[in-house]
Amino acid sequence: MEIRIISVGKIKEKYLNDGIAEYSKRLSRYCKLTFCQAADEKTPDGASEALNEQIKNIEGQRLMKYIRDRDYVIALAIDGKMLDSVELSQKLERLGVEGKSSVAFVIGGSLGMSDEVLKRADYRLSFSRMTFPHQMMQMILLEQIYRSYRIMNHEPYHK
């Protein structure tokens, strides 16, 4: 299975890049992993709701360029369904059994995701009702995907 991580913005923090590299290396034995990064828009302090919506739409259009017709799209959204690690593992395993060869996880920018991207999503996944920095979310997501594969393969992993 190909796992695609489609996100807004580049990750500048070394510790996050190191963590992403580590989980990418660990995942390489289970799946093909690809990253697509759409440019983010600068959001001025005190921006109006209309400007924020415009920025989300611009970022959404950039994200949509990376989403392919054959991708099963999982949007990381605060209003999505919350799963535990076993449930996420079962979801990924079920997608494989159903013949989905490419799963794209989409991470929006600091303002969230555009309606266009959310409408394209096949599934909305929430990690929490809390807000996380979108750069950090990539590493958290990769850790959970790695954990999912360990669970699928009945391999030990810390709890």
C-alpha positions, 0 to 999 in steps of 0.5 A, spaced: 500 500 500 502 507 498 501 512 504 501 519 502 502 525 506 499 531 503 500 537 507 500 545 507 507 548 509 514 546 510 517 543 516 522 547 519 524 545 526 529 540 526 526 535 531 520 534 527 524 533 521 528 528 525 522 524 528 519 524 521 525 521 518 525 516 523 518 514 522 519 514 515 525 509 515 521 504 520 515 505 515 519 503 509 518 495 511 511 496 511 508 501 505 511 506 500 511 512 503 510 519 499 510 526 502 507 532 498 507 539 501 503 545 498 505 552 500 502 555 505 499 562 505 501 568 510 496 569 515 496 576 517 495 578 525 488 580 526 485 577 519 478 578 517 474 572 517 473 573 510 481 573 509 481 567 513 476 563 508 480 566 502 487 563 505 484 556 506 481 556 499 488 558 496 491 552 500 485 548 499 486 549 491 494 547 492 492 541 496 487 538 491 493 538 486 496 533 490 490 528 491 489 523 485 482 520 483 485 513 485 487 516 492 482 514 498 482 520 502 483 521 509 482 528 512 485 530 518 479 534 521 477 536 528 470 534 527 472 527 524 471 521 527 476 519 533 479 512 533 483 509 538 490 505 535 487 499 534 481 502 530 486 505 525 489 499 524 483 495 522 481 501 518 487 501 514 487 493 514 480 494 511 482 499 506 487 494 503 483 488 503 478 492 499 483 493 494 485 501 496 492 501 494 493 508 495 491 512 502 492 519 502 492 523 509 491 530 508 493 535 513 491 542 512 494 549 514 493 553 521 486 555 519 484 548 517 482 545 511 477 548 505 470 545 504 473 543 497 478 538 500 473 536 506 468 534 500 473 530 497 475 526 503 472 519 503 473 519 511 474 525 516 479 523 522 480 527 528 486 525 533 483 530 538 478 535 539 484 539 541 488 543 536 495 541 534 500 545 530 500 542 523 507 541 522 507 537 529 501 533 526 505 530 521 510 526 526 504 524 530 500 521 524 506 517 522 507 514 529 500 512 529 501 509 522 507 505 524 503 503 530 497 501 526 502 496 521 505 493 528 498 491 530 496 489 523 502 484 523 501 482 531 508 485 532 510 488 539 510 495 540 509 499 547 503 501 549 
